[in-house]
Amino acid sequence: MEDEGDVKEGDVKEGDVKEGDVKEGDVKEGDVKEGDVKEGDVNEGDVSEGDADEGDWNSHIIEEFRANSGKVGGEFEGVPLLLLTTTGAKSGEAHTTPLIYLPYGDRLTVFASNSGAPRHPDWYFNLLAKPLATVEVRHKMFNATATPAEGEFRDDLFAQQCHLFPIFAEDQRKAGRKIPAIMLRMKGQPPR
């Protein structure tokens, strides 16, 4: 027997549910059971970077990056990608995140877009607390010092990134916050 609140096929039509209607905590463990989601229910683009656990989203990209000297396929094929390993501000544990970068002289710039989420990504807070990190570019690994870019300089870097990768402009629009730009100065020979 169905509960009074159960939704039956045909009850919800396209457009009935809008962004923001479902909030964190609305869906609890056990609400979705095996068989509720079938092949074809989720399409490409339905799940974004912030939707899954960071490790789940990133682990296959990190693995592919390391196995292929910094080259990955799929949506990141041909994109300047690096792996940034920070030290957790609270946990003290190492966390690795794949990021698109913008070269700038002897530094690499990364942007704390968090796929347009309203909150800065954890790696950004980790770098503010502990600005020493490890950066992997192609098959090379470097120690780096992170410094936030400020003011007009940050704005110019972000404009360049948006020109190369328009998704960053969309992330900025969705986020409702100014996306920070972080300069990574490599110790040793900078990547080219």
N, C-alpha and C positions, 0 to 999 in steps of 0.2 A: 504494500500500500504506500502511496506517495504522501509525503508531508505536505501540508498546506502551502508551504513556501517553495516547493520544488518547481523548477522550470522545465516545461515540456517543449519538445521540438515545435518550432513555429511561434513560440511565445516571444522570442527576441528576434528582432529584425535588424538588418544593417542600418547603422546610424542611431540605434536606441542607446548604445553605450558609448559615451564620449570620454576623451582623455581626462583623467582626474576623477571619474566616477568611482573607480576602485582605488582604495587607499591601502597603505601598508597595514597588515593585520586583518584585512577583510577576509582573506582566504587563509584558512588554518590547515595544519597537517591533518590529513584524512578527508578533507573536502573533495579532493580529486582522487578517484579510484582508478585502478588498472582498467583499461578499456574505455575510459571517458574521452580520451584524446586518440583519434585515429589518424592514420597516414593521410596527409593532405590537409589536415586541420590547421597546421602551422606552415606558413609560406615564408620564403626568403624575405628578410627584412622585418618579420614580425618580432624577432628577438634581437635586442641591441646589446651592446657591450655591458651596460649596467644591469641587465636583467638577470644574469647568471652570476654565481659565485665567481669572483675574480679569477681564482685558480682554474675553474672549469673553462672559462672563456679563453684564458691566456695559455693554458698548458699545451694545447696542440700547436699553437703558433710558436711558442718558445721551443718546443721539441723540433719542429720543422726548421726553424731559424738555425738552431745549433747543428742540425744534421746536414744542412745545405749551405754552410758558410754565409749565413745571413740572408739567404734567399728564401722567400715563401711564395706560395701560390694563392689562388683565390682572390679575395678582395684586396689583399696587400701585395699582389704580384707587381713588381716594378716600382714599388713605393719605397722611399728611403726610410727604412725601419731600423730601430735599435732596440736593444734590451737594456732596461734601466733596473739595476738592483739597488734598492734602498734598504736602510735599517729601520725597522718599525719604531716609531716614536714612543709607543707604549710597550710593545712586546719585546723590542730589541732583536727580533728575528729578521732575517733577510727576506725581502719580497721582490720578485722580478716581474716587470711589466713591459710588454712590447709597446713601443710608441713611434709614431711618425715624427721625423725630425726635419729641421731646416738648418742647413749648414750656414755658419756665419763666421768667416775668417777661421781662426783656430778653435772655434767653439761650435757646439751643436745646440740648437734651441728646440725645446720640447714645450708643448702647450697642455695645460691642465684642463682640457675640455670635458673629460669624463662623459663623453658622448652626449653632451648637452644637459646633463643632470644639474639640478640646482645647487649641488654641493661639490666642492673641489674633490678630486680623487685623493685617496689615502697617500699615494706616493708623493703628492705635493706637500702634505703635512709632514710626512717623513723627512723630506728634504729641508723644510723650514727648521725642523728640530735638529737634524743631523745632515748638514750639507755635503758630506762626503758620500760618494756613490761609486758603483762600478757600472761601466758602460760597455756593451758589446756591439760592435759595428762590423758587419761582414764576419770575418774569421778572427778579428782582433778584439782583445779585451783591454780596457783602460780604467785606471782610477780617475775620478773626476770630482771637481768641486762645483756645486750648484749655487747660482746667484739669480734671484728674480730680476728680470728686465723691468724697468719702470718707465712711466710717462710716455712721451712721444716715441722714444726708442722702442718700447714694448709695442706701441700701436703700429709702428712701421713694420716690425717683425710679424705681427699678427696679420696685417694687411697682405704681406707677401705670402704667408701660409694660406690665407683664404683664396688668394689668386691661384695658387698651385693646387689647393685642395678645397673646393667650395664647401665641403661638408663642415669645415670649421666655422664658416659664417652661419650655417644652419645651427650648429651646436651653440654658438654665441646667442642666437635668437632664442632658442629653446631654454637656455640656462638661466636667463634673467640675472646674470652676474658677469663681471668682467673676467674673461678667461686669462689666467696668469701665463706668462711666458717665462721659462726658466732656461738660463744659459748654463751649459755644461762645459767647463774648461777642462780639457784632458791634461793629465800629467803624463809626460812622455810624448812620443810622436803622435800628432793628431791624425785622425783618419782623413783620407782624401777620396 
